[in-house]
């Protein structure tokens, strides 16, 4: 009986520590200015530099004026909806190249996690690690709540040659629809 009580106390203490750690991490992440609303068409896209799945630096400014940039924010590597989303971008990759667009996926996963995801699902585009969600917050992508659990939002932006948001699409549960919507936009413009 005493062992069971000790075990419950340790589990409770671990839960409290985990909650405090989460609150501290959220407070640190909020030091970055958070866009109050998602970016709208015509607004300047915040510039950023993040590490890709190969450990190389990716700087958005390098592409402005040269290519359209399709940025899709997604919650988690290898989750079912995120995998469908990434594979839809993969399957249409040649169409993005033909539209003079580069595809970039971003979430707070690690470089190693992104590398494993890209390798497993043969993803030919760049995956960027945004460990503190600073870029996600600067674009105004909202978290999704499922009871007590919160996860990063799912939103896709097309950045035009001028560096401004040309188009955006948000749908949390229809990950594979993001590529369809972006391609429809690119084909019309």
Number of C-alpha atoms within 10 A of each C-alpha: 6 7 8 9 10 11 12 12 12 12 12 12 12 12 12 12 12 12 12 12 12 12 12 12 12 13 11 11 16 14 9 14 12 18 15 12 12 17 20 16 16 14 12 16 23 14 14 13 15 18 18 23 22 14 14 11 12 17 13 17 14 11 17 18 11 15 18 25 23 24 20 26 26 27 21 21 22 17 12 10 18 21 18 17 23 28 20 18 29 20 13 13 19 12 15 21 13 9 15 14 22 20 19 22 20 26 24 22 20 19 21 14 17 26 19 15 20 22 12 10 13 13 19 16 17 20 31 28 24 21 17 17 21 18 25 26 21 20 23 19 24 19 16 14 11 8 6 5 8 12 13 20 21 27 23 25 25 25 27 23 17 15 23 20 22 23 19 21 16 20 13 18 11 13 25 18 18 25 24 15 16 20 17 11 14 18 11 7 8
